[in-house]
């Protein structure tokens, strides 16, 4: 039975976000430095409204958000990210892991801590909260240092449902998020999991992106499967076949 991705995001938000004395708090499960984007300080949050079968995060984090992680204030998250960045000489920070756009107030308060700090803030999101909240993109536009990476789960509605278990209309919400970011003049680009896509469906998504903005098709990021052990197990369980994939140690440098 497929699920409503909007409703599931809203349910998960109640599990991983709470009001605190020093801002809206959200659950995170780790803070780390990482190789992506040429080096970036990363906060991995807990909780996502999608259940992507190719997701790389630990199974307990993916399926038991109430039990894992710890609540942090926006200031605590900012301080941890900046500490990692300063120690490693990075000028970029990001929130990844679960769905960073869950807990809008927390995210905006987190961004407030980076005003004037000279960091590039990368927001990695499936875009669905930015689609169903019509003011989200406009609120993000107040932060000129943010860049939003919207990760499309497949190249079309059928692939989206196959890869997430959600209702296929969720894919249209992902595209709606791109439209909202374009209208709000937020820095962003689209990535797409294409390891399960045919050449024809890859061409089709490029055409659909081009109708939102020609730049989207030009700056299109190919996202491909990384075969972590937990991912391989899940793909076998759901009987999903892929066309392209890499081992964690063999990801081409140009994709990092």
GUKOL-413308 format. One line per field, with one value per atom (N, C-alpha, C): residue number from 1; atom name; x, y, z. Coordinates in steps of 0.2 Angstrom, whole numbers, plus 5000, padded with zeros to 4 digits. Layout:
<mivexs>
num: [NUM  ...]
atomo: [CA  ...]
c1: [X  ...]
c2: [Y  ...]
c3: [Z  ...]
</mivexs>
This chain:
<mivexs>
num: [1  1  1  2  2  2  3  3  3  4  4  4  5  5  5  6  6  6  7  7  7  8  8  8  9  9  9  10  10  10  11  11  11  12  12  12  13  13  13  14  14  14  15  15  15  16  16  16  17  17  17  18  18  18  19  19  19  20  20  20  21  21  21  22  22  22  23  23  23  24  24  24  25  25  25  26  26  26  27  27  27  28  28  28  29  29  29  30  30  30  31  31  31  32  32  32  33  33  33  34  34  34  35  35  35  36  36  36  37  37  37  38  38  38  39  39  39  40  40  40  41  41  41  42  42  42  43  43  43  44  44  44  45  45  45  46  46  46  47  47  47  48  48  48  49  49  49  50  50  50  51  51  51  52  52  52  53  53  53  54  54  54  55  55  55  56  56  56  57  57  57  58  58  58  59  59  59  60  60  60  61  61  61  62  62  62  63  63  63  64  64  64  65  65  65  66  66  66  67  67  67  68  68  68  69  69  69  70  70  70  71  71  71  72  72  72  73  73  73  74  74  74  75  75  75  76  76  76  77  77  77  78  78  78  79  79  79  80  80  80  81  81  81  82  82  82  83  83  83  84  84  84  85  85  85  86  86  86  87  87  87  88  88  88  89  89  89  90  90  90  91  91  91  92  92  92  93  93  93  94  94  94  95  95  95  96  96  96  97  97  97  98  98  98  99  99  99  100  100  100  101  101  101  102  102  102  103  103  103  104  104  104  105  105  105  106  106  106  107  107  107  108  108  108  109  109  109  110  110  110  111  111  111  112  112  112  113  113  113  114  114  114  115  115  115  116  116  116  117  117  117  118  118  118  119  119  119  120  120  120  121  121  121  122  122  122  123  123  123  124  124  124  125  125  125  126  126  126  127  127  127  128  128  128  129  129  129  130  130  130  131  131  131  132  132  132  133  133  133  134  134  134  135  135  135  136  136  136  137  137  137  138  138  138  139  139  139  140  140  140  141  141  141  142  142  142  143  143  143  144  144  144  145  145  145  146  146  146  147  147  147  148  148  148  149  149  149  150  150  150  151  151  151  152  152  152  153  153  153  154  154  154  155  155  155  156  156  156  157  157  157  158  158  158  159  159  159  160  160  160  161  161  161  162  162  162  163  163  163  164  164  164  165  165  165  166  166  166  167  167  167  168  168  168  169  169  169  170  170  170  171  171  171  172  172  172  173  173  173  174  174  174  175  175  175  176  176  176  177  177  177  178  178  178  179  179  179  180  180  180  181  181  181  182  182  182  183  183  183  184  184  184  185  185  185  186  186  186  187  187  187  188  188  188  189  189  189  190  190  190  191  191  191  192  192  192  193  193  193  194  194  194  195  195  195  196  196  196  197  197  197  198  198  198  199  199  199  200  200  200  201  201  201  202  202  202  203  203  203  204  204  204  205  205  205  206  206  206  207  207  207  208  208  208  209  209  209  210  210  210  211  211  211  212  212  212  213  213  213  214  214  214  215  215  215  216  216  216  217  217  217  218  218  218  219  219  219  220  220  220  221  221  221  222  222  222  223  223  223  224  224  224  225  225  225  226  226  226  227  227  227  228  228  228  229  229  229  230  230  230  231  231  231  232  232  232  233  233  233  234  234  234  235  235  235  236  236  236  237  237  237  238  238  238  239  239  239  240  240  240  241  241  241  242  242  242  243  243  243  244  244  244  245  245  245  246  246  246  247  247  247  248  248  248  249  249  249  250  250  250  251  251  251  252  252  252  253  253  253  254  254  254  255  255  255  256  256  256]
atomo: [N  CA  C  N  CA  C  N  CA  C  N  CA  C  N  CA  C  N  CA  C  N  CA  C  N  CA  C  N  CA  C  N  CA  C  N  CA  C  N  CA  C  N  CA  C  N  CA  C  N  CA  C  N  CA  C  N  CA  C  N  CA  C  N  CA  C  N  CA  C  N  CA  C  N  CA  C  N  CA  C  N  CA  C  N  CA  C  N  CA  C  N  CA  C  N  CA  C  N  CA  C  N  CA  C  N  CA  C  N  CA  C  N  CA  C  N  CA  C  N  CA  C  N  CA  C  N  CA  C  N  CA  C  N  CA  C  N  CA  C  N  CA  C  N  CA  C  N  CA  C  N  CA  C  N  CA  C  N  CA  C  N  CA  C  N  CA  C  N  CA  C  N  CA  C  N  CA  C  N  CA  C  N  CA  C  N  CA  C  N  CA  C  N  CA  C  N  CA  C  N  CA  C  N  CA  C  N  CA  C  N  CA  C  N  CA  C  N  CA  C  N  CA  C  N  CA  C  N  CA  C  N  CA  C  N  CA  C  N  CA  C  N  CA  C  N  CA  C  N  CA  C  N  CA  C  N  CA  C  N  CA  C  N  CA  C  N  CA  C  N  CA  C  N  CA  C  N  CA  C  N  CA  C  N  CA  C  N  CA  C  N  CA  C  N  CA  C  N  CA  C  N  CA  C  N  CA  C  N  CA  C  N  CA  C  N  CA  C  N  CA  C  N  CA  C  N  CA  C  N  CA  C  N  CA  C  N  CA  C  N  CA  C  N  CA  C  N  CA  C  N  CA  C  N  CA  C  N  CA  C  N  CA  C  N  CA  C  N  CA  C  N  CA  C  N  CA  C  N  CA  C  N  CA  C  N  CA  C  N  CA  C  N  CA  C  N  CA  C  N  CA  C  N  CA  C  N  CA  C  N  CA  C  N  CA  C  N  CA  C  N  CA  C  N  CA  C  N  CA  C  N  CA  C  N  CA  C  N  CA  C  N  CA  C  N  CA  C  N  CA  C  N  CA  C  N  CA  C  N  CA  C  N  CA  C  N  CA  C  N  CA  C  N  CA  C  N  CA  C  N  CA  C  N  CA  C  N  CA  C  N  CA  C  N  CA  C  N  CA  C  N  CA  C  N  CA  C  N  CA  C  N  CA  C  N  CA  C  N  CA  C  N  CA  C  N  CA  C  N  CA  C  N  CA  C  N  CA  C  N  CA  C  N  CA  C  N  CA  C  N  CA  C  N  CA  C  N  CA  C  N  CA  C  N  CA  C  N  CA  C  N  CA  C  N  CA  C  N  CA  C  N  CA  C  N  CA  C  N  CA  C  N  CA  C  N  CA  C  N  CA  C  N  CA  C  N  CA  C  N  CA  C  N  CA  C  N  CA  C  N  CA  C  N  CA  C  N  CA  C  N  CA  C  N  CA  C  N  CA  C  N  CA  C  N  CA  C  N  CA  C  N  CA  C  N  CA  C  N  CA  C  N  CA  C  N  CA  C  N  CA  C  N  CA  C  N  CA  C  N  CA  C  N  CA  C  N  CA  C  N  CA  C  N  CA  C  N  CA  C  N  CA  C  N  CA  C  N  CA  C  N  CA  C  N  CA  C  N  CA  C  N  CA  C  N  CA  C  N  CA  C  N  CA  C  N  CA  C  N  CA  C  N  CA  C  N  CA  C  N  CA  C  N  CA  C  N  CA  C  N  CA  C  N  CA  C  N  CA  C  N  CA  C  N  CA  C  N  CA  C  N  CA  C  N  CA  C  N  CA  C  N  CA  C  N  CA  C  N  CA  C  N  CA  C  N  CA  C  N  CA  C  N  CA  C  N  CA  C  N  CA  C  N  CA  C  N  CA  C  N  CA  C  N  CA  C  N  CA  C  N  CA  C  N  CA  C  N  CA  C  N  CA  C  N  CA  C  N  CA  C  N  CA  C  N  CA  C  N  CA  C  N  CA  C  N  CA  C  N  CA  C  N  CA  C  N  CA  C  N  CA  C  N  CA  C]
c1: [5004  5000  5004  5004  5008  5005  5010  5008  5008  5005  5005  5011  5015  5022  5021  5016  5015  5013  5008  5006  5012  5016  5021  5026  5028  5032  5030  5023  5020  5020  5019  5019  5026  5031  5038  5040  5038  5040  5038  5032  5030  5035  5038  5043  5050  5052  5059  5060  5055  5055  5051  5054  5050  5052  5048  5049  5053  5058  5063  5064  5067  5068  5073  5077  5081  5080  5074  5072  5069  5067  5064  5070  5070  5075  5073  5078  5077  5082  5081  5085  5090  5096  5102  5105  5109  5112  5119  5122  5129  5131  5138  5141  5148  5149  5155  5158  5164  5167  5166  5166  5164  5168  5169  5172  5168  5162  5157  5158  5157  5158  5165  5170  5177  5179  5174  5175  5170  5166  5161  5159  5158  5155  5148  5146  5140  5136  5130  5125  5120  5120  5115  5109  5103  5097  5093  5089  5085  5078  5075  5068  5067  5064  5062  5055  5052  5045  5045  5050  5051  5055  5053  5057  5060  5065  5069  5072  5071  5075  5082  5084  5092  5095  5092  5094  5101  5106  5112  5112  5107  5108  5107  5109  5108  5101  5099  5093  5089  5092  5089  5087  5091  5090  5084  5084  5079  5072  5072  5065  5063  5067  5065  5067  5065  5067  5065  5060  5059  5065  5068  5073  5080  5081  5088  5089  5096  5097  5096  5097  5097  5095  5091  5088  5094  5094  5099  5095  5098  5095  5098  5095  5099  5106  5107  5113  5118  5116  5121  5123  5118  5120  5125  5123  5128  5135  5135  5142  5146  5143  5146  5148  5144  5146  5152  5152  5157  5164  5163  5169  5172  5168  5171  5174  5171  5173  5180  5180  5186  5192  5191  5196  5199  5194  5196  5198  5197  5198  5193  5186  5181  5177  5175  5170  5163  5162  5155  5152  5146  5142  5136  5133  5127  5123  5117  5112  5110  5111  5109  5106  5107  5105  5098  5093  5086  5084  5078  5075  5076  5081  5083  5077  5073  5067  5062  5062  5057  5059  5054  5056  5058  5054  5055  5058  5055  5057  5064  5065  5072  5077  5076  5080  5082  5076  5077  5081  5080  5084  5091  5092  5099  5103  5099  5102  5104  5100  5101  5108  5110  5117  5122  5121  5126  5126  5122  5122  5129  5132  5138  5144  5144  5149  5153  5151  5155  5156  5151  5150  5145  5146  5141  5137  5130  5126  5122  5124  5120  5115  5109  5103  5101  5102  5100  5093  5089  5082  5078  5073  5069  5064  5063  5059  5052  5050  5042  5040  5043  5041  5041  5046  5046  5040  5037  5032  5025  5024  5017  5017  5022  5022  5024  5019  5020  5025  5026  5030  5037  5039  5045  5051  5050  5055  5057  5051  5052  5056  5055  5058  5066  5067  5074  5078  5074  5077  5080  5079  5082  5089  5091  5098  5102  5106  5110  5115  5117  5123  5120  5114  5111  5111  5112  5111  5107  5102  5097  5099  5100  5101  5094  5090  5084  5085  5085  5086  5080  5079  5073  5074  5069  5069  5067  5071  5069  5068  5066  5065  5058  5054  5046  5042  5036  5031  5032  5032  5032  5039  5044  5051  5050  5048  5047  5043  5038  5034  5037  5041  5045  5050  5054  5059  5058  5052  5050  5045  5040  5034  5029  5030  5025  5021  5015  5011  5014  5013  5017  5016  5011  5010  5016  5019  5024  5030  5031  5036  5034  5028  5026  5027  5027  5028  5036  5040  5047  5048  5045  5045  5042  5037  5034  5039  5043  5048  5053  5055  5060  5056  5050  5047  5046  5045  5045  5051  5057  5064  5065  5063  5065  5061  5055  5051  5054  5056  5059  5066  5069  5076  5081  5080  5085  5090  5096  5101  5100  5099  5097  5099  5099  5100  5096  5095  5092  5097  5096  5100  5095  5096  5092  5095  5092  5094  5092  5097  5096  5098  5100  5103  5097  5091  5085  5081  5084  5081  5084  5079  5081  5084  5087  5089  5083  5078  5072  5069  5069  5066  5071  5078  5083  5082  5080  5079  5073  5068  5061  5062  5066  5066  5070  5075  5079  5074  5069  5065  5060  5058  5053  5057  5063  5067  5068  5069  5070  5064  5058  5052  5051  5055  5055  5060  5066  5071  5076  5078  5084  5090  5091  5097  5097  5091  5090  5093  5091  5094  5101  5104  5111  5115  5112  5116  5114  5110  5108  5113  5112  5117  5115  5119  5117  5119  5114  5115  5114  5119  5119  5120  5118  5117  5124  5125  5131  5129  5133  5131  5134  5131  5133  5129  5132  5129  5122  5119  5112  5108  5111  5107  5106  5112  5111  5106  5106  5101  5094  5093  5086  5084  5088  5087  5085  5088  5087  5080  5078  5072  5066  5067  5062  5062  5067  5068  5069  5073  5074  5080  5080  5085  5088  5095  5097  5102  5103  5107  5115  5115  5122  5123  5129  5130  5138  5140  5147  5147  5153  5155  5157  5156  5158  5165  5170  5177  5178  5173  5174  5171  5168  5164  5169  5167  5172  5173  5179  5180  5176  5174  5170  5163  5161  5154  5154  5160  5161  5160]
c2: [4994  5000  5006  5010  5017  5022  5026  5031  5038  5043  5050  5053  5055  5058  5064  5068  5075  5073  5068  5066  5063  5059  5056  5061  5066  5071  5074  5076  5079  5075  5068  5064  5063  5063  5062  5068  5074  5081  5081  5078  5078  5073  5069  5064  5067  5071  5074  5081  5085  5092  5094  5098  5100  5107  5111  5118  5118  5122  5122  5129  5130  5137  5141  5138  5142  5141  5140  5139  5132  5131  5125  5119  5114  5109  5103  5100  5095  5089  5083  5077  5077  5075  5074  5067  5064  5057  5058  5062  5063  5070  5072  5078  5075  5077  5075  5079  5078  5081  5076  5078  5073  5076  5071  5072  5076  5076  5078  5086  5089  5096  5098  5094  5096  5096  5094  5095  5099  5096  5100  5097  5102  5100  5098  5092  5089  5088  5090  5088  5083  5077  5072  5072  5074  5074  5068  5067  5061  5063  5058  5058  5061  5057  5059  5056  5060  5058  5053  5051  5046  5040  5034  5028  5025  5029  5027  5020  5016  5009  5009  5014  5015  5020  5022  5027  5024  5028  5025  5026  5029  5030  5023  5022  5016  5015  5008  5006  5008  5009  5011  5018  5022  5029  5030  5026  5027  5025  5019  5017  5018  5020  5021  5028  5033  5040  5042  5039  5041  5038  5033  5029  5032  5035  5037  5044  5046  5053  5057  5064  5068  5075  5078  5085  5090  5094  5100  5107  5112  5119  5121  5126  5128  5131  5134  5137  5131  5126  5120  5117  5116  5113  5118  5124  5129  5129  5129  5129  5123  5117  5111  5111  5113  5113  5118  5124  5129  5126  5122  5120  5115  5110  5105  5109  5114  5118  5121  5124  5128  5123  5118  5113  5110  5109  5106  5111  5117  5122  5122  5121  5121  5127  5129  5135  5134  5127  5125  5120  5121  5117  5114  5109  5106  5102  5102  5097  5092  5085  5080  5074  5068  5062  5061  5064  5063  5068  5071  5077  5084  5087  5094  5099  5099  5104  5102  5096  5095  5099  5103  5108  5114  5118  5124  5129  5130  5135  5134  5127  5125  5127  5126  5127  5134  5138  5146  5148  5146  5148  5146  5140  5138  5142  5144  5149  5155  5158  5164  5164  5159  5158  5159  5158  5159  5165  5170  5177  5180  5182  5186  5182  5175  5171  5168  5170  5168  5161  5157  5150  5149  5144  5142  5137  5137  5132  5128  5122  5117  5114  5115  5111  5106  5099  5094  5091  5091  5090  5086  5082  5079  5085  5090  5096  5096  5090  5090  5095  5096  5102  5109  5110  5116  5117  5111  5111  5112  5109  5109  5116  5119  5125  5130  5134  5139  5145  5146  5151  5149  5143  5140  5143  5143  5145  5152  5156  5163  5165  5161  5162  5160  5155  5153  5159  5162  5167  5173  5174  5179  5177  5171  5169  5168  5173  5173  5168  5165  5161  5153  5152  5145  5143  5137  5133  5127  5126  5120  5115  5109  5103  5099  5099  5095  5088  5083  5076  5072  5072  5068  5061  5058  5051  5047  5046  5043  5049  5047  5051  5053  5050  5051  5048  5049  5046  5039  5035  5028  5026  5028  5027  5030  5036  5038  5034  5031  5026  5020  5017  5011  5012  5017  5018  5020  5023  5026  5022  5019  5016  5021  5027  5033  5033  5037  5038  5042  5040  5043  5051  5053  5061  5065  5061  5064  5067  5064  5066  5073  5074  5081  5086  5084  5089  5091  5086  5087  5092  5092  5097  5103  5103  5109  5113  5109  5113  5116  5113  5117  5123  5123  5129  5134  5132  5137  5141  5137  5139  5144  5142  5146  5153  5153  5159  5164  5160  5164  5167  5165  5167  5164  5158  5154  5151  5151  5147  5139  5135  5128  5125  5118  5114  5107  5103  5097  5091  5086  5080  5075  5069  5064  5057  5053  5046  5042  5041  5038  5031  5028  5021  5016  5018  5014  5016  5021  5025  5022  5021  5020  5026  5026  5031  5036  5033  5037  5041  5038  5042  5047  5046  5051  5057  5056  5061  5065  5061  5064  5069  5067  5072  5078  5077  5083  5088  5085  5090  5093  5089  5092  5097  5096  5101  5108  5107  5112  5117  5114  5118  5123  5121  5125  5130  5128  5133  5129  5133  5129  5128  5132  5131  5124  5122  5116  5110  5110  5104  5105  5111  5112  5110  5111  5110  5104  5099  5093  5089  5086  5082  5075  5071  5063  5060  5057  5054  5046  5043  5035  5031  5025  5021  5019  5020  5017  5011  5006  4999  4998  5002  5001  4994  4990  4984  4984  4989  4990  4991  4995  4996  4990  4986  4980  4975  4975  4970  4973  4979  4982  4981  4982  4981  4974  4969  4962  4961  4963  4962  4965  4970  4973  4971  4967  4965  4970  4975  4981  4980  4981  4980  4987  4987  4994  4993  4999  4999  5001  5005  5008  5008  5007  5008  5008  5010  5010  5007  5004  5003  5009  5009  5015  5018  5013  5015  5017  5016  5017  5022  5027  5033  5037  5039  5043  5050  5052  5059  5064  5064  5069  5069  5064  5064  5066  5067  5069  5076]
c3: [5000  5000  5000  4995  4995  5000  5002  5007  5004  5008  5006  5008  5004  5006  5010  5009  5013  5020  5020  5027  5031  5028  5031  5034  5030  5032  5038  5038  5044  5050  5049  5055  5058  5053  5056  5059  5057  5060  5067  5069  5076  5080  5077  5081  5082  5077  5077  5078  5079  5081  5087  5091  5097  5098  5102  5104  5110  5110  5116  5119  5124  5127  5123  5118  5114  5107  5105  5098  5097  5091  5089  5088  5092  5092  5087  5085  5080  5082  5080  5081  5076  5078  5074  5076  5072  5074  5073  5069  5069  5066  5068  5065  5062  5056  5053  5048  5046  5040  5034  5028  5023  5016  5011  5005  5000  5000  4995  4994  4989  4987  4988  4988  4989  4996  5001  5008  5011  5016  5019  5026  5030  5037  5037  5040  5039  5045  5046  5051  5048  5051  5048  5053  5050  5054  5054  5059  5059  5056  5053  5051  5043  5039  5032  5031  5027  5025  5019  5016  5011  5014  5011  5013  5007  5004  4998  5000  4995  4996  4995  4991  4990  4995  5000  5005  5009  5009  5012  5020  5023  5031  5034  5040  5044  5045  5045  5045  5052  5057  5063  5063  5060  5059  5054  5049  5044  5046  5050  5052  5059  5064  5071  5073  5070  5072  5079  5082  5089  5094  5092  5096  5095  5090  5089  5088  5089  5089  5095  5095  5101  5098  5102  5100  5101  5096  5097  5095  5098  5097  5090  5087  5081  5082  5088  5089  5090  5094  5095  5088  5083  5077  5073  5073  5070  5073  5079  5082  5081  5081  5079  5072  5067  5060  5059  5062  5061  5065  5070  5073  5069  5065  5061  5055  5052  5046  5048  5053  5055  5056  5059  5061  5054  5049  5043  5037  5039  5034  5028  5030  5025  5025  5019  5019  5018  5018  5017  5022  5023  5028  5025  5028  5025  5030  5029  5033  5028  5030  5026  5030  5028  5032  5031  5035  5034  5030  5031  5027  5031  5029  5032  5032  5027  5027  5032  5035  5040  5046  5049  5055  5052  5048  5045  5050  5055  5060  5062  5064  5066  5061  5054  5049  5048  5048  5047  5053  5059  5065  5065  5062  5061  5056  5050  5045  5048  5053  5056  5059  5062  5065  5060  5053  5048  5045  5047  5044  5045  5040  5040  5042  5042  5044  5038  5032  5026  5024  5026  5024  5019  5014  5010  5013  5013  5017  5012  5011  5006  5010  5007  5010  5005  5007  5003  5005  5000  5002  4996  4998  4993  4990  4993  4991  4993  4995  4996  5001  5007  5011  5008  5003  5000  4995  4993  4988  4992  4997  5001  5005  5007  5011  5006  5003  4998  5000  5006  5008  5010  5009  5011  5007  5000  4996  4997  4998  4999  5005  5011  5017  5016  5012  5011  5007  5003  4999  5003  5009  5013  5015  5013  5015  5009  5007  5001  5000  5006  5006  5006  5005  5004  4997  4996  4990  4991  4988  4989  4983  4985  4981  4982  4977  4977  4974  4977  4975  4973  4966  4963  4964  4966  4967  4961  4956  4950  4945  4939  4933  4931  4935  4933  4939  4938  4943  4945  4940  4941  4945  4943  4946  4953  4954  4961  4966  4963  4968  4969  4963  4964  4969  4969  4973  4980  4982  4988  4992  4988  4990  4991  4989  4990  4984  4985  4979  4974  4968  4962  4962  4964  4964  4967  4972  4976  4971  4965  4961  4958  4957  4955  4960  4966  4972  4971  4970  4969  4964  4958  4953  4955  4959  4961  4966  4970  4974  4970  4964  4960  4957  4955  4953  4958  4964  4969  4971  4970  4971  4966  4960  4954  4955  4956  4957  4963  4968  4974  4973  4967  4966  4971  4973  4977  4973  4975  4972  4973  4968  4968  4962  4962  4956  4958  4953  4953  4952  4957  4956  4955  4952  4950  4951  4955  4955  4949  4945  4938  4937  4942  4942  4940  4941  4939  4933  4929  4924  4917  4912  4906  4902  4897  4893  4891  4889  4887  4893  4899  4905  4907  4906  4907  4903  4897  4892  4894  4896  4898  4904  4909  4915  4913  4908  4906  4903  4899  4895  4900  4905  4910  4915  4916  4920  4916  4909  4905  4904  4906  4905  4912  4917  4923  4922  4920  4918  4914  4909  4904  4908  4913  4917  4921  4923  4927  4923  4916  4912  4911  4911  4909  4915  4921  4928  4931  4928  4930  4933  4939  4943  4942  4940  4940  4946  4949  4956  4955  4957  4955  4962  4961  4967  4970  4977  4980  4984  4983  4986  4993  4997  5004  5006  5011  5013  5014  5018  5020  5014  5009  5003  4998  4998  4994  4997  5004  5007  5006  5006  5005  4997  4993  4986  4984  4988  4987  4990  4995  4999  4994  4991  4987  4979  4978  4971  4966  4968  4963  4959  4952  4948  4946  4945  4944  4937  4934  4928  4930  4934  4936  4944  4946  4953  4954  4960  4962  4969  4971  4978  4981  4988  4992  4990  4988  4987  4980  4975  4968  4965  4969  4966  4963  4956  4952  4956  4955  4958  4956  4949  4947  4950  4953  4956  4963  4966  4973  4974]
</mivexs>
